[in-house]
Amino acid sequence: MTKCASCLNEARDLAQCSVCLKCFDFACGGITESGYRKLGDRKAAWKCPNCKNSSNLKQAPTPPLSVLEEKLSTVENKHKDAEDVDRRILILEDLIKQKDQNDRLNNAEFKGVLIKDSENLFEIVSKLGSSINLKNLKSELDLKKL
């Protein structure tokens, strides 16, 4: 009779682990006697619960260095591309600000002009514009009353 490596009870028939080579009774081995017998040739590859769990916890193999370098290179390229996009965005924002400033150069704002019901505001603005050599079109006027 042999002792079980887990519970230390003696038993006639035990299952032997193919990894640690310890013998276990069927209850401690986590297998039924009939299940163990049905393994046939596969008994040589049977693993006890401890060895089975430790093999499940093994990490995946580390990829070759060339694969890691390739992935790092890809990440670096994407980072450079993102920096390039950020730079382009800043340039475009500056161009938009400059365009907005240039557009405002063509605007004229008249404040403090009193409006009377009998006056035509378009006519007044046209006279003001012609006195400073501006051509006014009615479609370009944005008249706001306060």
Sine and cosine of phi, psi and omega as CSV:
sin_phi,cos_phi,sin_psi,cos_psi,sin_omega,cos_omega
0.00,0.00,0.55,-0.83,-0.03,-1.00
-0.86,-0.51,0.48,-0.88,0.00,-1.00
-1.00,-0.02,0.59,-0.81,0.09,-1.00
-0.95,0.32,0.71,-0.70,-0.03,-1.00
-0.93,0.36,-0.30,0.95,-0.03,-1.00
-0.99,-0.10,-0.85,0.53,-0.09,-1.00
-0.99,-0.14,-0.14,0.99,0.02,-1.00
0.90,0.43,0.25,0.97,0.11,-0.99
-0.98,0.20,0.56,-0.83,0.03,-1.00
-0.99,0.13,0.61,-0.79,0.02,-1.00
-0.52,-0.85,0.46,-0.89,0.01,-1.00
-0.98,0.18,-0.63,0.78,-0.10,-1.00
-0.87,-0.49,0.83,-0.55,-0.03,-1.00
-0.75,-0.66,0.34,-0.94,0.09,-1.00
-0.98,-0.20,0.75,-0.66,-0.02,-1.00
-0.97,-0.23,0.76,-0.66,0.00,-1.00
-0.96,0.28,0.70,-0.72,-0.02,-1.00
-0.98,0.19,-0.22,0.98,-0.02,-1.00
-0.99,-0.12,-0.86,0.51,-0.06,-1.00
-1.00,-0.02,-0.17,0.99,0.03,-1.00
0.90,0.44,0.28,0.96,0.07,-1.00
-0.99,0.10,0.42,-0.91,0.00,-1.00
-0.96,-0.26,0.65,-0.76,-0.03,-1.00
-0.75,-0.66,0.59,-0.81,0.16,-0.99
-0.94,0.34,0.26,-0.97,-0.15,-0.99
-0.90,0.44,-0.57,0.82,-0.01,-1.00
-0.91,0.41,-0.71,0.70,0.00,-1.00
-0.95,0.32,-0.46,0.89,0.00,-1.00
-0.98,0.19,-0.15,0.99,0.02,-1.00
0.95,0.31,0.51,0.86,-0.01,-1.00
-0.58,-0.82,0.50,-0.87,0.07,-1.00
-0.99,0.12,0.35,-0.94,0.01,-1.00
-0.88,0.47,-0.70,0.72,-0.01,-1.00
-0.92,0.40,-0.59,0.81,0.04,-1.00
-0.90,0.43,-0.64,0.77,0.02,-1.00
-0.91,0.40,-0.64,0.77,-0.01,-1.00
-0.92,0.40,-0.58,0.82,-0.01,-1.00
-0.94,0.35,-0.26,0.97,-0.01,-1.00
-0.90,0.43,-0.48,0.88,0.02,-1.00
0.84,0.54,-0.85,-0.53,-0.02,-1.00
-0.92,0.39,-0.35,0.94,-0.03,-1.00
-0.97,0.24,-0.08,1.00,0.07,-1.00
-0.85,0.52,-0.52,0.85,-0.03,-1.00
-0.92,0.39,-0.31,0.95,-0.01,-1.00
-0.95,-0.30,0.06,1.00,-0.04,-1.00
-0.91,0.42,0.64,-0.76,0.01,-1.00
-0.86,-0.52,0.63,-0.78,0.08,-1.00
-0.94,0.34,0.27,-0.96,-0.03,-1.00
-0.84,0.55,-0.61,0.79,0.01,-1.00
-0.90,0.45,-0.74,0.67,-0.03,-1.00
-0.94,0.35,-0.58,0.82,0.02,-1.00
-0.90,0.43,-0.69,0.72,0.00,-1.00
-0.92,0.39,-0.65,0.76,-0.02,-1.00
-0.94,0.35,-0.52,0.85,0.04,-1.00
-0.96,0.28,-0.47,0.88,0.06,-1.00
-0.95,0.32,-0.44,0.90,-0.04,-1.00
-1.00,0.07,-0.15,0.99,-0.01,-1.00
-0.88,0.48,0.62,-0.79,0.00,-1.00
-0.97,0.23,0.42,-0.91,0.06,-1.00
-0.90,0.44,0.51,-0.86,-0.01,-1.00
-0.88,0.47,0.59,-0.81,0.01,-1.00
-0.94,0.33,0.75,-0.66,0.00,-1.00
-0.91,0.41,0.39,-0.92,0.01,-1.00
-0.86,0.51,0.41,-0.91,-0.05,-1.00
-0.86,0.51,-0.58,0.81,-0.02,-1.00
-0.89,0.46,-0.60,0.80,0.03,-1.00
-0.92,0.39,-0.68,0.73,0.03,-1.00
-0.90,0.44,-0.67,0.74,0.03,-1.00
-0.89,0.45,-0.63,0.78,0.01,-1.00
-0.90,0.43,-0.68,0.73,0.02,-1.00
-0.91,0.41,-0.65,0.76,0.04,-1.00
-0.89,0.45,-0.66,0.75,0.03,-1.00
-0.88,0.47,-0.66,0.76,0.02,-1.00
-0.89,0.46,-0.69,0.72,0.01,-1.00
-0.89,0.45,-0.69,0.72,0.01,-1.00
-0.88,0.47,-0.66,0.75,0.01,-1.00
-0.90,0.44,-0.66,0.75,0.02,-1.00
-0.91,0.42,-0.60,0.80,0.03,-1.00
-0.91,0.42,-0.69,0.72,0.04,-1.00
-0.89,0.46,-0.67,0.74,0.03,-1.00
-0.88,0.48,-0.66,0.75,0.01,-1.00
-0.91,0.42,-0.65,0.76,0.05,-1.00
-0.90,0.45,-0.64,0.77,0.03,-1.00
-0.90,0.44,-0.68,0.74,0.04,-1.00
-0.89,0.45,-0.68,0.73,0.04,-1.00
-0.86,0.50,-0.68,0.73,0.02,-1.00
-0.88,0.48,-0.69,0.72,0.00,-1.00
-0.90,0.44,-0.63,0.78,0.02,-1.00
-0.89,0.46,-0.70,0.72,0.02,-1.00
-0.88,0.47,-0.66,0.75,0.03,-1.00
-0.89,0.46,-0.71,0.71,0.00,-1.00
-0.90,0.43,-0.63,0.78,0.04,-1.00
-0.89,0.45,-0.65,0.76,0.04,-1.00
-0.90,0.44,-0.67,0.75,0.02,-1.00
-0.89,0.46,-0.64,0.77,0.03,-1.00
-0.90,0.43,-0.67,0.74,0.04,-1.00
-0.88,0.48,-0.69,0.73,0.02,-1.00
-0.89,0.45,-0.66,0.75,0.01,-1.00
-0.90,0.43,-0.68,0.73,0.04,-1.00
-0.87,0.50,-0.67,0.75,0.02,-1.00
-0.90,0.43,-0.68,0.73,0.02,-1.00
-0.90,0.45,-0.63,0.77,0.03,-1.00
-0.89,0.46,-0.58,0.81,-0.03,-1.00
-0.95,0.31,-0.38,0.93,0.03,-1.00
-0.89,0.46,-0.46,0.89,-0.03,-1.00
-1.00,0.04,0.00,1.00,-0.02,-1.00
-1.00,-0.04,0.55,-0.84,0.11,-0.99
-0.79,-0.61,0.68,-0.73,0.00,-1.00
-0.82,-0.58,0.83,-0.56,0.02,-1.00
-0.95,-0.31,0.83,-0.55,0.01,-1.00
-0.89,-0.45,0.48,-0.88,0.09,-1.00
0.99,0.16,0.23,0.97,0.05,-1.00
-1.00,0.10,0.89,-0.46,-0.01,-1.00
-0.98,0.18,0.68,-0.73,-0.02,-1.00
-0.96,-0.30,0.79,-0.62,0.10,-1.00
-0.94,-0.33,0.48,-0.88,-0.05,-1.00
-0.87,0.49,-0.49,0.87,-0.07,-1.00
-1.00,0.09,-0.11,0.99,-0.05,-1.00
-0.99,-0.13,0.45,-0.89,0.07,-1.00
-0.98,-0.22,0.92,-0.39,-0.08,-1.00
-0.89,0.45,-0.61,0.79,0.03,-1.00
-0.87,0.49,-0.65,0.76,-0.01,-1.00
-0.91,0.41,-0.66,0.75,0.01,-1.00
-0.90,0.43,-0.72,0.69,-0.01,-1.00
-0.90,0.43,-0.63,0.78,0.04,-1.00
-0.89,0.47,-0.67,0.74,0.02,-1.00
-0.91,0.40,-0.65,0.76,0.05,-1.00
-0.89,0.45,-0.68,0.73,0.00,-1.00
-0.91,0.42,-0.66,0.75,-0.01,-1.00
-0.93,0.37,-0.48,0.88,0.03,-1.00
-0.94,0.34,-0.34,0.94,0.06,-1.00
-0.91,-0.42,0.40,0.92,0.07,-1.00
0.88,0.47,0.66,0.75,0.11,-0.99
-0.94,-0.34,0.67,-0.75,0.09,-1.00
-1.00,-0.06,0.82,-0.58,-0.01,-1.00
-0.94,-0.34,0.70,-0.71,0.15,-0.99
-0.92,-0.40,0.62,-0.79,-0.03,-1.00
-0.86,0.52,-0.54,0.84,-0.04,-1.00
-0.93,0.36,-0.35,0.94,-0.02,-1.00
-1.00,-0.01,-0.11,0.99,-0.05,-1.00
-1.00,0.04,0.72,-0.70,0.10,-1.00
-0.87,-0.50,0.99,-0.11,-0.09,-1.00
-1.00,-0.10,0.82,-0.57,-0.01,-1.00
-0.85,-0.53,0.72,-0.69,0.07,-1.00
-0.99,-0.12,0.65,-0.76,0.05,-1.00
-0.99,-0.12,0.00,0.00,0.00,0.00
